């Protein structure tokens, strides 16, 4: 689902969410922990751990009686952490940080459950993908990259977490542009891929906003396009894919969920805890500096978003004959 649609849905639901979540005060829920574990299924230093680290800090400084601690459990393209969170007790003391990787894990058979194996709590942020390359590649724009890919189909080394959203990004780009790439598996999320681009072990890979802003000036990285409706004010010289004739958006929309069967009052408690920072201008600015928009949806609206998003991914997987749909 595109960012402009997310914002419309978020704004339309805002007053309803405020009333619904406001009925569950922090003191109304008695959890068997003073600090809940927030599982991030990628390595420390990656985009997701950074973004949720900012939430961890904000909640620590709030008056919420139960705080959160980010715990990174990388592996299996997010699947290892997903399995641990899925098996956790539904007592409100284990949360899971997710984005569209969970649907991709399901498509590729990494997990036998999708988003509905959890209780949706809140959508929190939306981060568009950036098509990046190492500074050593000879081409300097998307047209050059695609021409090279067509000249050497399936040969350009491209860093991905196999079976994860970073892999699906290039699969979908290939389907849109008639290109194919040589996928090189990297664990640890974006941080690992950026290291590969910097040392020349791969040519292409998705990069984050921090890298796009700080490591292009010295020629170590290149950014060819952003997969969003509009250019980012943080990197205004980088065009959108649509400007380059590729009708494609692709972003990581991050949120939190709880194990299936968690009582509604606990779901609402955590929805309120995570909502509070999103209403603070300084917090929104801090996330924006990482290239991430704050887009909040509560439990019911987040579940509806997941239904539509899963349908989009499943339809693409069926059309491309990927994973369990081969």
Secondary structure, 3 states (H helix, E strand, C coil): CCHHHHHHHHHHHHHHHHHHHHCCCHHHCCCCCCEEEEEECCCCCCHHHHHHHHHHHHHHCCCCCCEEEEEECCCHHHHHHHHHHHHCCCCCCEEEEECCHHHHHHHCCCCCCCHHHEEEEEEEEEEECEEEEECCCCCCCHHHHHHHHHHCCCCCEEEECCCCHHHHHHHHHHHHHCCCCEEEECCCCHHHHHHHHHHCCCCEEEECHHHHHHCCCCCCEEEEEECCCCCCHHHCCCCECCCCCCCCCCEEEEEEEEECCCCHHHHHHHHHHHHHHHCCHHHHHHHHCCCCEEEEECHHHHHHHHHHHHHHHHHHHHHHCCHHHC
